Amino acid sequence: MKKYILLLSILLLSGCSSSDIWGWYVIDPSTKSGWNNIVFLAGGFSSTILLSIFAALLSITIGLLIALPGMSNNYIIRSINRVYVEFVRAIPLLPMLFWVFYGLPVIFKSLGLDINIDAFWGAVITLAISDSAFTAEIFRAGIQSIHRGQTEAAQTIGLNYYQTMRHVILPQAIRRILPPLANQFIYIVKMSAFASVIGMQELTRRANEIVVTEYRPLEIYTLLIFEYLILVLIISYFVRMLEKKMGSNENQIG
């Protein structure tokens, strides 16, 4: 293993000294063109973050609404959850993105509605629907992990189903499902790269545009990887802080 690491280090170091193999000048902040490329790439952060936040919020909302029928004693109502989850999970993200972006406007038009979907909202809807199936299963598992005695205790003091879920079950369940929800948010951030294929100016789209003009894909995509890495590390840091604040620990929950 040490031998391979040494060979890789030698390769990288030798490449940095030879412009015939590597072209790091395209992202060299000491040059005007390199700095402009870095600024252009970094400009995609805002779009990626905004897209991911909207998609995550919509995914959580849909996921919760789909999770609740999955815990019903009625087979027909429970089937709504299973059909939705299995159907959505089976569809790859890219075909779904094309279907939403190109297909929904056609369906709206056939219904007499003049509604166009731009790249941003097409990506938001696609990511939200695709992720909502996984979010629904996370919510269902989290809610079912709460001891049934909590529900019975809430009913004895006169709380209805809605009040029980809002004030008793969900606050405890959210503490338990926060880590997997955070993982799903990171998944959304990474999958937002697919929005580049429909023209949205996020991180990956901007990287592709520079590659077309500079013809240095390895260097540009290397910087792109580090951009996503920085973004994910920042998200992970704030999630850990939120976990500590909420006491997201199994041993702290009765």
C-alpha positions as CSV (number, residue, x, y, z in Angstrom):
1,M,0.0,0.0,0.0
2,K,2.8,2.4,0.9
3,K,4.4,1.7,-2.5
4,Y,1.3,2.7,-4.4
5,I,0.9,5.9,-2.3
6,L,4.5,6.8,-3.0
7,L,4.1,6.2,-6.8
8,L,0.9,8.3,-6.8
9,S,2.7,11.1,-5.0
10,I,5.6,11.0,-7.5
11,L,3.1,11.1,-10.3
12,L,1.3,14.1,-8.9
13,L,4.4,16.0,-8.1
14,S,6.0,15.4,-11.5
15,G,2.8,16.4,-13.1
16,C,2.8,19.7,-11.3
17,S,6.1,20.6,-12.8
18,S,5.2,19.8,-16.4
19,S,2.6,21.7,-18.3
20,D,2.6,18.9,-20.9
21,I,0.9,16.5,-18.6
22,W,-1.0,18.8,-16.2
23,G,-2.5,22.2,-16.8
24,W,-3.0,23.6,-13.3
25,Y,-2.5,27.1,-14.8
26,V,-6.3,27.0,-15.7
27,I,-7.1,27.3,-11.9
28,D,-3.9,29.1,-10.8
29,P,-5.1,32.0,-8.6
30,S,-1.9,34.0,-9.3
31,T,-2.9,34.5,-12.9
32,K,-5.9,36.5,-14.1
33,S,-7.4,33.7,-16.3
34,G,-6.9,31.2,-13.5
35,W,-8.5,33.4,-10.9
36,N,-11.4,34.2,-13.2
37,N,-12.0,30.5,-13.7
38,I,-12.0,29.9,-9.9
39,V,-14.5,32.7,-9.4
40,F,-16.7,31.4,-12.2
41,L,-16.7,28.0,-10.7
42,A,-17.4,29.2,-7.1
43,G,-20.3,31.2,-8.5
44,G,-22.2,27.9,-8.8
45,F,-22.3,27.4,-5.0
46,S,-25.3,29.6,-4.4
47,S,-27.4,27.8,-7.1
48,T,-26.4,24.4,-5.8
49,I,-27.2,25.3,-2.1
50,L,-30.5,27.0,-3.0
51,L,-31.5,24.0,-5.2
52,S,-30.6,21.5,-2.5
53,I,-32.4,23.4,0.3
54,F,-35.7,23.7,-1.7
55,A,-35.5,20.1,-2.8
56,A,-34.8,18.9,0.8
57,L,-37.7,20.8,2.3
58,L,-40.1,19.6,-0.3
59,S,-38.8,16.1,0.0
60,I,-39.3,16.1,3.8
61,T,-42.9,17.4,3.4
62,I,-43.8,14.7,0.8
63,G,-41.9,12.0,2.7
64,L,-43.8,12.7,5.9
65,L,-47.2,12.7,4.1
66,I,-46.3,9.4,2.4
67,A,-44.9,7.9,5.6
68,L,-48.2,8.4,7.6
69,P,-50.4,6.1,5.5
70,G,-47.7,3.4,5.7
71,M,-48.5,3.0,9.4
72,S,-52.2,2.7,8.9
73,N,-54.1,-0.5,9.9
74,N,-56.1,-0.2,6.7
75,Y,-54.5,-2.2,3.9
76,I,-55.7,0.1,1.1
77,I,-54.3,3.2,2.8
78,R,-51.1,1.4,3.7
79,S,-50.8,0.3,0.0
80,I,-50.5,4.0,-1.0
81,N,-47.2,4.2,0.9
82,R,-45.8,0.9,-0.6
83,V,-46.8,1.7,-4.2
84,Y,-45.4,5.2,-4.1
85,V,-42.1,4.2,-2.4
86,E,-41.4,1.2,-4.6
87,F,-42.4,3.0,-7.8
88,V,-40.3,6.2,-7.1
89,R,-37.3,4.2,-5.9
90,A,-37.2,2.2,-9.1
91,I,-36.9,5.2,-11.4
92,P,-33.3,6.4,-12.0
93,L,-32.8,10.1,-11.3
94,L,-31.7,11.2,-14.8
95,P,-34.8,9.8,-16.7
96,M,-37.0,11.3,-14.1
97,L,-35.3,14.7,-14.5
98,F,-35.9,14.6,-18.3
99,W,-39.5,13.5,-17.8
100,V,-40.3,16.3,-15.3
101,F,-38.5,19.0,-17.3
102,Y,-39.7,18.0,-20.8
103,G,-42.8,16.0,-20.0
104,L,-44.7,18.0,-17.4
105,P,-45.1,21.1,-19.6
106,V,-46.6,18.9,-22.3
107,I,-49.1,17.4,-19.8
108,F,-50.0,20.8,-18.5
109,K,-50.5,22.0,-22.1
110,S,-52.8,19.1,-22.8
111,L,-54.9,20.1,-19.8
112,G,-55.2,23.7,-21.1
113,L,-52.6,25.1,-18.7
114,D,-49.8,27.3,-19.9
115,I,-47.2,26.3,-17.3
116,N,-43.5,26.2,-18.2
117,I,-40.9,24.6,-15.9
118,D,-37.5,26.2,-15.8
119,A,-34.3,24.3,-15.1
120,F,-34.2,25.3,-11.4
121,W,-37.7,24.2,-10.5
122,G,-37.4,21.1,-12.8
123,A,-34.4,20.1,-10.8
124,V,-36.1,20.9,-7.4
125,I,-39.2,18.8,-8.3
126,T,-37.2,15.9,-9.6
127,L,-34.8,15.7,-6.6
128,A,-37.7,16.2,-4.1
129,I,-39.7,13.4,-5.6
130,S,-36.7,11.0,-6.0
131,D,-35.6,11.6,-2.4
132,S,-39.1,11.6,-0.9
133,A,-39.4,7.8,-1.2
134,F,-36.3,7.4,1.0
135,T,-37.3,10.1,3.3
136,A,-40.7,8.5,3.8
137,E,-39.1,5.2,4.9
138,I,-36.8,7.1,7.3
139,F,-39.9,8.8,8.8
140,R,-41.8,5.6,9.0
141,A,-38.9,3.8,10.8
142,G,-38.4,6.7,13.1
143,I,-42.0,7.0,14.1
144,Q,-42.4,3.2,14.6
145,S,-39.3,3.2,16.8
146,I,-41.2,5.3,19.4
147,H,-42.7,3.0,22.1
148,R,-46.4,2.6,21.7
149,G,-46.8,3.6,25.3
150,Q,-46.1,7.2,24.3
151,T,-49.1,7.2,22.0
152,E,-51.3,5.5,24.7
153,A,-50.2,8.1,27.3
154,A,-51.0,10.9,24.9
155,Q,-54.5,9.5,24.3
156,T,-55.2,9.2,28.0
157,I,-54.7,12.9,28.5
158,G,-57.1,13.7,25.6
159,L,-54.8,14.4,22.7
160,N,-56.1,13.5,19.3
161,Y,-54.1,11.9,16.5
162,Y,-52.8,15.1,15.1
163,Q,-51.8,16.5,18.5
164,T,-50.2,13.3,19.5
165,M,-48.0,13.2,16.4
166,R,-47.1,16.9,16.6
167,H,-46.4,17.2,20.3
168,V,-45.3,13.7,21.4
169,I,-44.2,11.4,18.6
170,L,-42.6,13.6,15.9
171,P,-40.3,15.5,18.3
172,Q,-38.8,12.3,19.6
173,A,-38.7,10.7,16.1
174,I,-36.9,13.6,14.6
175,R,-34.1,13.3,17.1
176,R,-33.6,9.7,16.0
177,I,-33.9,10.3,12.3
178,L,-31.8,13.4,12.1
179,P,-28.6,11.6,11.1
180,P,-30.2,9.7,8.2
181,L,-32.0,12.9,7.1
182,A,-28.7,14.7,7.1
183,N,-27.3,11.9,4.9
184,Q,-30.2,12.4,2.5
185,F,-29.5,16.1,2.3
186,I,-25.9,15.4,1.4
187,Y,-27.3,12.9,-1.2
188,I,-29.4,15.7,-2.7
189,V,-26.4,18.1,-2.8
190,K,-24.4,15.6,-4.8
191,M,-27.3,14.6,-7.0
192,S,-27.9,18.2,-7.8
193,A,-25.1,17.8,-10.3
194,F,-27.6,16.2,-12.7
195,A,-29.3,19.6,-13.0
196,S,-26.4,20.5,-15.3
197,V,-27.8,18.4,-18.1
198,I,-30.9,20.7,-18.4
199,G,-28.8,23.9,-18.4
200,M,-28.9,25.0,-14.7
201,Q,-25.9,27.1,-13.8
202,E,-24.8,25.1,-10.7
203,L,-21.3,23.8,-9.9
204,T,-21.1,21.0,-12.4
205,R,-22.6,23.0,-15.3
206,R,-20.0,25.8,-14.7
207,A,-17.2,23.2,-14.6
208,N,-18.4,21.7,-17.9
209,E,-18.4,25.2,-19.6
210,I,-14.9,25.9,-18.5
211,V,-13.8,22.4,-19.7
212,V,-15.2,23.2,-23.2
213,T,-13.2,26.4,-23.4
214,E,-10.0,25.4,-21.6
215,Y,-9.8,21.7,-22.7
216,R,-8.4,20.7,-19.3
217,P,-11.0,18.4,-17.8
218,L,-8.8,16.7,-15.2
219,E,-7.8,19.9,-13.5
220,I,-11.3,21.5,-13.6
221,Y,-13.1,18.4,-12.3
222,T,-10.5,18.0,-9.6
223,L,-11.4,21.5,-8.4
224,L,-15.1,20.6,-8.7
225,I,-14.5,17.6,-6.5
226,F,-12.9,19.8,-3.8
227,E,-15.8,22.2,-4.1
228,Y,-18.3,19.4,-3.3
229,L,-16.1,18.2,-0.6
230,I,-16.0,21.6,1.1
231,L,-19.7,21.9,0.8
232,V,-20.4,18.5,2.3
233,L,-17.9,19.1,5.2
234,I,-19.7,22.3,6.0
235,I,-23.1,20.6,6.0
236,S,-21.7,17.8,8.2
237,Y,-20.4,20.3,10.7
238,F,-23.7,22.1,11.1
239,V,-25.6,18.8,11.3
240,R,-23.3,17.6,14.1
241,M,-23.9,20.9,15.9
242,L,-27.7,20.4,15.5
243,E,-27.5,16.9,16.7
244,K,-25.8,18.0,19.9
245,K,-28.3,20.8,20.4
246,M,-31.3,18.5,19.9
247,G,-29.8,15.7,21.9
248,S,-30.0,13.3,19.0
249,N,-28.8,10.3,20.9
250,E,-30.6,7.1,21.4
251,N,-29.6,6.9,25.1
252,Q,-31.2,10.3,25.8
253,I,-34.6,9.3,24.6
254,G,-37.0,7.5,26.7
